Amino acid sequence: MRKNSDEISAALRLAQSPEGQRLLSALKAENGEALDLAMAQAAAGDTAAAQKTLSALLRSPELQAMIQDLGRQSHG
C-alpha cells in the first residue's frame, strides 16, 4: 500500500510541475474530450480503458517529447 501511495504522490508532483501542466494543456488542446474520458475511466478504476484512451492521444511527437522530459525529471 505504501508503494502505491508513493507512486501517486510522485505522479501528482509531476502533474503539478510546470512541465506537467504544459503536457496537460497540450493534451486538452489535442483532444479534451478524450482526456476527460480517460480521467473518468481512471477515477472509476478502469485503468486499462484509461490507458487505451490515452495511448491514442500520445502519438503526437510533441507530446512524446514532453513525456520523455517528464520521465527524465522523475528519475533525475
ROFI-816061 format. One line per field, with one value per residue (C-alpha): residue number from 1; residue in one letter; x, y, z. Coordinates in steps of 0.1 Angstrom, whole numbers, plus 5000, padded with zeros to 4 digits. Layout:
N
seq [NUM / ...] .
type [A / ...] .
xx [X / ...] .
yy [Y / ...] .
zz [Z / ...] .
This chain:
76
seq [1 / 2 / 3 / 4 / 5 / 6 / 7 / 8 / 9 / 10 / 11 / 12 / 13 / 14 / 15 / 16 / 17 / 18 / 19 / 20 / 21 / 22 / 23 / 24 / 25 / 26 / 27 / 28 / 29 / 30 / 31 / 32 / 33 / 34 / 35 / 36 / 37 / 38 / 39 / 40 / 41 / 42 / 43 / 44 / 45 / 46 / 47 / 48 / 49 / 50 / 51 / 52 / 53 / 54 / 55 / 56 / 57 / 58 / 59 / 60 / 61 / 62 / 63 / 64 / 65 / 66 / 67 / 68 / 69 / 70 / 71 / 72 / 73 / 74 / 75 / 76] .
type [M / R / K / N / S / D / E / I / S / A / A / L / R / L / A / Q / S / P / E / G / Q / R / L / L / S / A / L / K / A / E / N / G / E / A / L / D / L / A / M / A / Q / A / A / A / G / D / T / A / A / A / Q / K / T / L / S / A / L / L / R / S / P / E / L / Q / A / M / I / Q / D / L / G / R / Q / S / H / G] .
xx [5000 / 5029 / 5044 / 5011 / 5009 / 5044 / 5037 / 5005 / 5024 / 5052 / 5026 / 5008 / 5041 / 5049 / 5014 / 5017 / 5051 / 5053 / 5062 / 5033 / 5009 / 5022 / 5016 / 4981 / 4974 / 4987 / 4966 / 4935 / 4943 / 4948 / 4915 / 4900 / 4870 / 4893 / 4914 / 4882 / 4871 / 4904 / 4903 / 4868 / 4878 / 4908 / 4887 / 4863 / 4892 / 4893 / 4929 / 4932 / 4905 / 4921 / 4955 / 4939 / 4922 / 4953 / 4975 / 4957 / 4963 / 5000 / 5010 / 5020 / 5058 / 5054 / 5035 / 5060 / 5089 / 5071 / 5065 / 5102 / 5111 / 5088 / 5103 / 5138 / 5126 / 5111 / 5143 / 5168] .
yy [5000 / 5024 / 5019 / 5029 / 5060 / 5070 / 5065 / 5086 / 5113 / 5113 / 5114 / 5144 / 5162 / 5157 / 5167 / 5199 / 5208 / 5234 / 5207 / 5185 / 5215 / 5221 / 5184 / 5186 / 5217 / 5201 / 5170 / 5192 / 5211 / 5178 / 5162 / 5174 / 5150 / 5120 / 5133 / 5138 / 5103 / 5088 / 5107 / 5094 / 5059 / 5061 / 5076 / 5047 / 5022 / 5012 / 5019 / 4996 / 5016 / 5049 / 5037 / 5027 / 5061 / 5080 / 5059 / 5074 / 5109 / 5103 / 5096 / 5132 / 5137 / 5169 / 5150 / 5122 / 5146 / 5162 / 5128 / 5119 / 5152 / 5144 / 5109 / 5123 / 5147 / 5119 / 5099 / 5127] .
zz [5000 / 5008 / 4973 / 4957 / 4979 / 4970 / 4933 / 4935 / 4953 / 4927 / 4899 / 4915 / 4919 / 4882 / 4872 / 4892 / 4878 / 4850 / 4825 / 4837 / 4833 / 4798 / 4790 / 4803 / 4783 / 4752 / 4758 / 4763 / 4731 / 4712 / 4723 / 4755 / 4753 / 4751 / 4781 / 4801 / 4792 / 4802 / 4836 / 4842 / 4834 / 4857 / 4885 / 4881 / 4885 / 4848 / 4843 / 4813 / 4794 / 4805 / 4792 / 4759 / 4756 / 4764 / 4740 / 4710 / 4723 / 4729 / 4694 / 4687 / 4685 / 4706 / 4733 / 4732 / 4738 / 4768 / 4783 / 4779 / 4796 / 4825 / 4827 / 4830 / 4857 / 4877 / 4876 / 4878] .
